Amino acid sequence: MPRDAPPANPLDPEAPASRGGASDSPAATRLAQGLSHVVNPLVLPPLLFGLVLAHLGAPLSEIGWAVSVGFVFFALLPLAYVARLWRGARVASMEVPDRAARWRPLLVSVAAYLGAVLTLWTTAETGAALLAALAGIHAGNTLLILGVTLRWKISIHTAALGSFISMLLFVAQTPWPDRALQEALLTPAAVGVLVVLLAALAWARVRVGAHTPTQAAGGAAFGLALPYAELAALGYGGVV
């Protein structure tokens, strides 16, 4: 996802922190850049859908279909729109470094996510309501992030990974009486280990100069807390 370019004013309280010693440790900077590319918000939703269906005991064909839907609506379509903006010189790069230019890609992403909601709801055989809810929460929370982004910088990377973790945790902690889970793939302990990756990603976003520690932590807190609460509310209401 996009990365904010450091503001010109180093005294700006929202300005990303200095890389502090990046020139002294190029290996650490390369590691941070690699982590930022690998743990990308575009790839997490398809992986989420695949893991959830595997946990529910869905056949491989259904898992592949859900991952494909996630790839098309959560990665391919938003990326294609940003590429169009870049070719038209409307953004400086595929990462959309200008925070003010991000609202269009985020709105297009929301529209694409809603397409995923409809597709998963109407085509999935295993956990259709759950998959649609996961996609719908992505859409709604992206709108919230858009609102935040218009006024303050927040790390989309850490928000996305935090959401990934909290959604997996909800699925791992929830009994699914209509599914025969002989050997559940997801456990709270296994999902909890991903918090270490979240901390590493927050460090990476600060290291590459994309965000301040507060912005990275804010994204992580957003992702960890809100999706879990939303899924718990949907579960309480009998939606999932």
C-alpha positions, 0 to 999 in steps of 0.5 A: 500500500501507499507510503507517505513521503516525509514532510518538509518540516522536520518539526511537524509533529506528524512528520515521520521519525528520522531513520536514525542511523540508516546509513550506519546500518544499511542491512537493517534498512533493507530488512525493513524495506523487504518486510514492508513489501512482503507483509503487504495489505494487498495480500493479507485478505486473500490469505485470510480467506484461505486460512479461515476456510481451511480452519473450517474444513472446506475442500481445497476447491473452495479454498482456492476459489475464495483466495482467487476472489480475494486476490481479484477484488482486494489486490488486482482491482485496487492495484490496477487503478493505482497503476492507471493513476500512475500512468496518467501522472496523477500520482508520483509512484505506485505507492502514492506517497502524497497522502492527499492523493490517497482518497481515490484509491481508497474509495475504489478499494471500498467498491472492490471490497463490496464486490467481494462481499457479494461474490462470496455471499452468493458463491461460497458454500462453506462459511459464506456469511463469515466470509462476507462479513470479513470482506464487509468489515474490510470495506467499512474499516477502509472508509474509516481509515479514509476519514482518518487519513484526510486529517492524520497519517495512520499506517495502513500496513500495521492496520491491515496486519492488525486486522488480519490478526484480530480476525484470525483470533476471532475465528480461532476462539469461536466454536463452529458447531455446524463444522466438524473440526477434528484438527483445527488449523487456527489456535489462539496461541498460534495466532498470537505469535503474529503479534511479533510480526506486527511489532516488527512491521511497525518498526519497519514502517518507522525505519523506512521513514514512512511513519512515526512510532505513533502512526505505526502504533495507531494503525496496529491498535486500530486493526487489533481492536476494531475488527474483533469487536465488530465480529464479536457484535456480528456473532452476538447478533447471530450474523456469523 
